């Protein structure tokens, strides 16, 4: 048994009855939707037409939201329905980042994630979903796709259907008959700041607090021309071309006019409000504090292990104390970012082990335990366990530093986060942050030539390697349009001033110059700029991909 939906765009009239029925059935608050209808106007006046597309959860066979959920609040039933239990949800919003279809939202009343669940309570007693019952044109068909006698199975057998973002590998189970890419592909008709029949643009509750304008195509000249392969057979642009070309002969001007008609534009005229930035400054800050915590231990540990410099007792305790304090700050920021912070313990007590949020939570926990144990070993002169606690702390420091890269990789809705260099970025940032902390500490300690030389070499090496990795990542052509748009925002768009001035110059180049000049004050300034640059790059890398529409 495997349930799915077929949306028959030959019949849909854009009446929103499915949206209203869904809201009524599930008491969905105003400002958020489980099912909604997207309107796109396609063509160039006077040859235009309006397209309707019902948008909702795709009940994927390989659902990324289920894998990333840390507490099994989202789960897949035996009949293929992806359902949720809001009694377990902690409001981490990871599922929303993982979903390529923008199907989930945070309920402004319960502060938990919600989405279309196929009206599972109705299915269990033999009824169809509310949207199917209410549709006046029978444009929504549901049922068991594995039953050859069901209507949906027969439709799929005889009609050519389309799915949304099949390249994501999620195996979506919502199929569109005569689905037009102008409505199914968010890159073609990008969202506007307002719509003809609705002034609502940012949602309510969580989305009102964290809203930010998306990339828009306000003027026709900026809208993406629809590729010829994506236009339907009933396209008025195609019809116009067929009429014009035979009658104009070789007249170049008229041929160009006909081609202009074919290269039509597509614009959204009605849609659900955008969700804005889901992971805000708290996530950027927690990645930053995590880098400081892990780097504050790793930098002196590597100096001791490889004999680069001798540590004084004060340096040893300063690094350990900084690591513990910033690890506590990291934990606090993680909890603050949850919409249900009181349920934070569910990550450890009700873990779903495929989620890197769970693995990261345990990594932070064990890192903290080994740091404390290592501190007790130093204070008590337990030489028999000192090496063990030191190496264990170092191993968990590395895991803690980089696990967020794997969490971002699970967020398959954000293409830019799928970069294989992200874990290397975070490890380099940890080492840079550790060096920066001790550079600042040079103001409060006696000069140690070997130690200062070690810090200088560490900053030079990590900064140079970090710039090289960043350049390769941004200069290499990315495989998807969303990732390419994110790179453009960073290099030459919205974030370019912060990137070039704050990250490249202030955060990498100037600290090297200050360290070359020498002196405790220059070292401290270099350390402060390094920490600023690390925070700014985390801010950009977290925020920029979230400004692109997913539906």
C-alpha positions in Angstrom: 0.0 0.0 0.0 1.3 3.4 -0.9 -0.8 6.6 -0.9 -0.3 9.5 -3.2 -2.0 12.4 -4.9 -2.6 13.3 -8.5 -3.3 17.0 -9.3 -5.1 17.3 -12.6 -4.2 20.7 -13.9 -6.6 20.3 -16.8 -9.4 20.7 -14.3 -8.1 22.9 -11.6 -9.9 26.3 -11.6 -7.9 27.9 -8.8 -10.9 28.3 -6.5 -9.0 27.6 -3.2 -11.7 25.2 -2.0 -8.9 22.7 -1.1 -7.1 25.4 1.0 -10.3 26.3 2.9 -11.3 22.7 3.5 -7.8 21.9 4.8 -7.9 24.9 7.2 -11.3 23.9 8.4 -10.5 20.2 8.9 -7.3 20.8 10.8 -8.0 24.2 12.3 -5.0 25.7 10.6 -4.3 29.3 11.8 -4.5 32.3 9.5 -1.1 33.1 7.9 0.1 29.5 7.4 -1.2 26.7 5.1 -0.9 23.0 4.6 -2.4 23.2 1.1 -2.4 26.3 -1.0 -2.8 27.3 -4.7 -0.1 29.1 -6.6 -1.1 31.4 -9.5 1.3 32.2 -12.3 0.6 34.4 -15.3 2.5 33.2 -18.3 3.1 34.8 -21.6 3.4 38.3 -23.0 0.3 40.6 -23.4 -2.0 40.0 -25.2 -1.0 36.3 -25.5 -1.2 35.3 -21.8 -2.9 32.7 -19.6 -3.1 32.0 -15.9 -1.8 28.7 -14.5 -2.9 27.1 -11.2 -0.9 24.7 -9.1 -1.9 23.0 -5.8 1.1 23.0 -3.5 1.5 20.7 -0.5 3.7 18.0 1.2 4.8 15.5 -1.4 4.8 12.5 1.1 8.2 11.5 -0.3 9.2 7.8 -0.4 12.7 9.0 0.8 11.6 11.9 3.0 14.5 14.1 4.1 12.3 15.8 6.8 12.0 12.4 8.6 15.8 11.8 8.5 16.7 15.2 9.9 14.0 15.3 12.7 15.9 14.8 15.9 13.0 13.5 18.0 10.9 11.4 15.5 8.1 14.0 15.5 8.0 13.3 11.8 7.6 9.7 10.7 6.6 7.6 7.7 3.6 5.3 8.1 3.4 1.8 6.5 1.0 3.2 3.9 3.5 5.8 2.7 1.9 8.8 4.5 4.4 11.1 6.1 2.7 12.1 9.4 3.8 14.1 12.4 3.3 14.2 16.2 3.4 17.7 17.6 3.6 16.3 21.1 7.3 15.4 20.4 8.3 18.4 18.2 10.9 20.8 19.7 10.5 23.5 17.1 14.1 23.2 15.7 12.9 24.0 12.1 15.4 21.5 10.7 12.6 19.7 8.9 11.7 22.9 7.1 15.3 23.3 5.9 15.3 19.7 4.7 12.1 19.9 2.7 12.8 21.0 -0.9 9.1 21.8 -1.3 8.5 24.3 1.4 5.7 22.2 2.8 6.2 22.6 6.5 5.6 25.6 8.8 5.7 26.4 12.5 2.2 26.6 13.9 1.9 30.1 15.5 -0.4 28.7 18.3 1.4 25.4 19.2 5.0 26.6 18.2 5.5 23.1 16.6 6.0 22.0 13.0 3.0 21.0 10.9 2.1 20.1 7.3 -0.3 18.2 5.2 -0.6 14.7 6.7 -3.0 13.3 4.0 -5.8 13.7 6.5 -4.5 10.4 8.1 -7.3 10.4 10.7 -9.8 10.3 7.8 -7.9 7.7 5.8 -7.8 5.4 8.9 -11.6 5.2 8.9 -11.9 4.8 5.1 -12.6 8.4 4.1 -10.7 10.5 1.6 -8.8 13.7 2.4 -10.9 16.8 2.9 -9.4 18.6 -0.1 -10.4 15.7 -2.4 -14.0 15.7 -1.2 -14.4 19.4 -1.6 -12.8 20.0 -5.0 -15.7 20.9 -7.4 -13.8 19.7 -10.5 -12.3 16.5 -9.1 -8.9 18.0 -9.9 -7.4 16.2 -6.8 -7.3 12.4 -6.9 -6.0 10.4 -4.0 -5.7 6.7 -3.2 -3.4 3.6 -3.1 -1.0 3.8 -6.0 -0.2 0.1 -5.6 -3.8 -1.0 -6.2 -4.2 -1.4 -9.9 -8.0 -0.9 -9.6 -7.8 2.5 -7.9 -8.4 5.7 -9.9 -5.1 7.2 -9.1 -3.2 4.0 -10.2 -5.1 4.1 -13.5 -4.4 7.8 -14.0 -0.7 7.3 -13.5 -0.7 4.4 -15.9 -2.3 6.2 -18.8 -1.4 9.9 -18.3 2.0 11.7 -18.6 2.7 13.2 -15.2 5.3 15.5 -13.6 6.7 15.8 -10.1 8.4 18.7 -8.4 12.2 18.7 -8.1 12.6 15.0 -8.9 16.3 15.7 -9.2 16.4 15.9 -5.3 16.0 12.1 -5.2 13.2 12.3 -2.6 10.8 10.3 -4.8 7.8 12.6 -4.3 4.3 11.1 -4.4 2.3 14.1 -5.6 2.0 14.0 -9.4 0.8 16.7 -11.8 -1.0 16.1 -15.0 0.0 18.8 -17.5 2.1 20.3 -14.7 3.8 23.4 -16.1 7.4 24.2 -15.0 6.4 27.9 -14.6 4.4 26.9 -11.5 6.4 23.8 -10.4 9.9 25.4 -10.6 10.3 28.4 -8.3 13.3 29.7 -10.3 11.1 30.5 -13.3 8.5 32.7 -11.6 10.1 34.1 -8.5 8.0 35.5 -5.6 7.0 39.1 -5.3 6.7 41.3 -2.2 2.9 41.5 -2.6 0.2 40.0 -4.7 -2.9 41.3 -6.4 -5.5 39.9 -3.9 -3.3 39.7 -0.8 -1.1 42.1 1.0 0.2 39.3 3.3 3.8 38.7 2.5 5.6 37.4 5.6 3.2 35.1 7.5 2.5 35.2 11.2 4.0 34.0 14.5 7.6 32.8 14.0 7.6 33.9 10.3 6.6 37.5 11.2 9.5 37.7 13.7 12.1 36.4 11.4 10.8 37.5 8.0 13.1 38.9 5.4 12.4 39.9 1.8 13.2 37.1 -0.8 14.8 37.5 -4.2 12.1 39.2 -6.3 11.5 39.9 -10.0 9.4 43.0 -9.8 10.0 44.1 -13.4 9.2 42.1 -16.5 12.7 42.6 -17.7 14.1 40.7 -14.7 11.8 37.7 -15.0 13.3 34.5 -16.2 12.3 33.6 -19.8 10.6 30.1 -19.9 12.8 27.6 -21.7 11.1 26.2 -24.8 11.2 22.6 -23.4 9.1 23.7 -20.4 6.2 25.3 -22.3 3.0 23.3 -22.7 1.5 22.4 -26.0 -1.4 24.8 -25.4 0.9 27.7 -24.9 -0.4 30.9 -26.5 3.2 31.8 -27.2 3.6 28.7 -29.3 0.3 29.3 -31.1 1.3 32.8 -32.0 4.6 31.6 -33.3 2.9 29.1 -35.5 0.6 31.8 -36.9 3.3 34.4 -37.5 6.1 32.4 -39.0 4.3 31.0 -42.2 3.0 34.5 -43.2 6.1 36.6 -42.9 8.5 34.7 -45.2 12.1 35.8 -44.7 11.3 39.1 -43.2 13.9 39.4 -40.4 11.9 41.9 -38.3 8.8 39.8 -38.2 10.7 36.7 -37.4 12.3 38.4 -34.5 8.8 39.5 -33.4 7.7 35.9 -33.5 10.6 34.8 -31.5 9.9 37.5 -28.9 6.4 36.1 -28.4 7.8 32.6 -27.8 10.3 33.9 -25.2 7.5 34.7 -22.8 7.8 35.6 -19.2 6.2 34.1 -16.1 5.1 36.0 -13.0 3.5 34.9 -9.8 0.2 36.7 -9.2 -0.9 34.8 -6.1 1.0 32.6 -3.6 1.3 31.7 0.1 3.5 34.1 2.1 7.2 33.4 2.2 8.7 32.1 5.5 11.7 34.3 5.4 14.8 33.3 7.4 14.1 30.2 9.5 17.5 29.9 11.2 18.4 33.4 12.3 21.3 35.1 14.2 21.1 32.4 16.9 22.4 29.7 14.5 25.2 31.9 13.2 26.2 32.8 16.7 26.1 29.2 17.9 28.4 28.1 15.1 30.7 31.0 16.1 30.8 30.2 19.8 31.2 26.5 19.0 34.3 27.4 16.9 35.8 29.4 19.8 35.1 26.6 22.3 36.7 23.9 20.2 39.6 26.1 19.0 40.4 27.3 22.5 41.2 23.7 23.4 42.7 22.5 20.1 45.2 25.3 19.6 47.1 24.7 22.8 46.7 21.0 22.7 48.3 20.8 19.2 51.1 23.0 20.4 51.8 20.7 23.3 51.5 17.4 21.4 53.8 18.5 18.5 56.2 20.5 20.7 55.6 23.8 18.9 55.6 25.7 22.2 55.6 25.2 26.0 52.4 26.2 27.7 52.3 27.9 31.1 49.9 26.8 33.7 47.9 30.0 33.2 47.6 29.4 29.4 46.4 25.8 30.0 43.7 26.9 32.4 42.7 29.9 30.2 42.2 27.7 27.2 40.2 25.1 29.2 38.0 27.8 30.9 37.3 29.5 27.6 36.4 26.2 26.0 33.9 25.4 28.8 32.4 28.9 28.9 31.8 29.1 25.1 30.5 25.6 25.1 27.8 26.6 27.6 27.0 29.7 25.4 26.7 27.4 22.4 24.2 25.2 24.3 22.3 28.3 25.4 22.0 29.6 21.8 20.9 26.1 20.6 18.1 26.1 23.2 17.1 29.7 22.4 16.7 29.0 18.7 14.1 26.3 19.5 10.4 27.3 19.3 9.8 24.8 22.1 12.9 25.3 24.3 11.4 23.4 27.2 11.6 20.3 25.2 15.4 20.6 24.5 16.1 17.4 26.5 14.1 15.4 24.0 17.2 15.5 21.7 19.1 13.4 24.3 16.2 11.4 25.8 14.1 10.6 22.6 16.8 10.6 19.9 16.4 9.8 16.3 19.9 8.7 15.4 19.9 9.5 11.7 19.6 13.2 12.6 22.9 15.1 12.9 21.2 17.4 15.4 21.1 14.4 17.8 24.6 13.3 17.0 25.8 16.9 17.5 23.9 17.1 20.8 25.7 14.1 22.1 29.0 15.3 20.7 28.6 18.6 22.6 27.7 16.6 25.8 30.7 14.3 25.6 33.0 17.2 24.7 31.8 19.0 27.9 32.2 15.9 30.0 35.8 15.3 28.8 36.7 18.9 29.2 35.6 18.8 32.9 37.4 15.5 33.4 40.5 16.9 31.8 40.4 19.9 34.1 40.0 17.6 37.2 43.0 15.5 36.0 45.1 18.6 35.7 44.1 20.0 39.1 44.6 16.6 40.8 47.8 15.6 39.0 46.2 12.4 37.6 49.0 11.8 35.2 47.6 8.3 34.4 44.5 9.7 32.8 45.7 13.1 31.6 46.7 11.9 28.2 43.5 9.9 27.8 41.3 12.9 28.7 43.3 15.2 26.5 43.0 13.1 23.4 39.3 12.3 24.1 38.6 16.1 24.5 40.5 16.8 21.2 38.6 14.1 19.3 35.2 15.4 20.5 36.4 19.0 19.9 36.9 18.1 16.2 33.5 16.3 16.0 31.8 19.3 17.7 33.5 21.8 15.4 32.4 20.1 12.2 29.1 18.3 12.9 27.0 21.3 11.9 28.4 20.8 8.3 26.7 17.4 8.2 23.5 18.9 9.7 23.5 21.5 6.9 24.1 18.7 4.4 20.9 17.0 5.6 19.0 20.2 5.0 18.6 19.2 1.3 16.3 22.1 0.6 19.2 24.5 0.7 21.6 23.6 -2.2 24.5 25.8 -1.2 24.8 23.9 2.1 25.5 20.7 0.2 29.1 21.8 -0.4 31.7 19.1 0.6 34.1 21.8 1.8 31.8 23.0 4.6 33.2 20.7 7.3 36.8 21.8 6.3 35.6 25.5 6.6 34.3 24.8 10.1 37.5 23.1 11.3 39.6 25.9 9.9 37.4 28.4 11.6 37.8 26.5 14.9 41.6 26.7 14.6 41.5 30.4 13.6 39.2 31.2 16.6 41.4 29.4 19.0 44.4 31.3 17.8 42.4 34.5 17.9 41.5 34.0 21.6 45.1 33.5 22.6 46.1 36.5 20.5 43.7 38.7 22.5 45.1 37.1 25.6 48.6 38.4 24.7 47.5 41.7 26.3 47.2 40.1 29.7 50.2 37.7 29.8 54.0 38.0 29.7 55.6 37.8 26.3 56.4 34.2 25.3 58.4 34.2 22.1 57.9 30.6 21.1 54.2 30.8 21.9 53.6 34.0 20.0 55.5 32.6 17.0 53.3 29.5 17.1 50.1 31.6 17.2 51.4 33.7 14.3 52.2 30.7 12.2 48.8 29.2 13.0 47.0 32.3 11.9 49.0 32.6 8.7 48.4 28.9 7.8 44.8 28.7 8.7 43.9 32.1 7.1 45.7 31.3 3.9 44.1 27.8 3.6 40.7 29.3 4.5 40.9 31.9 1.8 42.0 29.2 -0.7 39.1 26.9 0.2 36.6 29.9 0.0 37.9 30.9 -3.4 37.6 27.4 -4.7 34.1 27.0 -3.4 32.9 30.3 -4.8 34.7 30.1 -8.1 33.8 26.5 -8.9 30.6 26.3 -10.9 27.8 24.9 -8.8 25.4 22.3 -10.2 22.1 23.9 -9.3 20.5 27.3 -9.9 19.9 28.0 -6.2 23.5 27.4 -5.3 24.7 29.7 -8.2 22.3 32.4 -7.0 23.7 32.1 -3.5 27.2 32.5 -4.8 26.2 35.6 -6.7 24.6 37.1 -3.6 27.8 36.6 -1.7 30.3 37.7 -4.4 28.4 40.6 -6.1 25.0 41.0 -4.6 23.3 41.6 -1.2 26.2 40.3 0.9 29.1 41.4 -1.2 30.2 44.4 0.9 30.2 42.3 4.1 32.0 39.5 2.4 34.8 41.5 0.7 35.3 44.1 3.4 34.4 42.2 6.6 35.4 38.7 5.7 38.2 38.9 3.2 39.9 42.1 4.3 39.1 42.6 8.0 38.8 38.9 8.8 41.7 37.4 7.0 44.2 39.9 5.3 44.5 42.6 7.9 45.1 40.3 10.9 48.1 38.8 9.0 49.5 42.4 8.5 49.0 43.2 12.2 50.8 40.0 13.3 53.7 40.9 10.9 54.0 44.3 12.7 54.4 42.5 16.0 53.6 43.6 19.5 50.9 42.6 22.1 48.5 45.3 21.0 48.7 44.3 17.3 48.2 40.7 18.3 45.1 41.5 20.2 43.7 43.6 17.4 44.4 40.8 15.0 42.6 38.3 17.2 39.5 40.6 17.5 39.4 41.0 13.7 39.8 37.2 13.2 36.8 36.6 15.4 34.8 39.3 13.6 35.6 37.7 10.2 34.6 34.3 11.4 31.2 35.5 12.7 30.5 37.4 9.5 31.2 34.4 7.3 28.9 32.3 9.4 26.3 34.9 9.2 26.5 35.0 5.4 26.7 31.2 4.9 23.7 30.6 7.2 21.5 33.4 5.9 22.1 33.7 2.2 20.7 30.3 1.1 17.5 30.9 3.1 16.6 33.9 1.0 15.8 31.8 -2.1 12.3 30.4 -2.6 11.7 26.7 -2.4 8.1 26.7 -3.8 
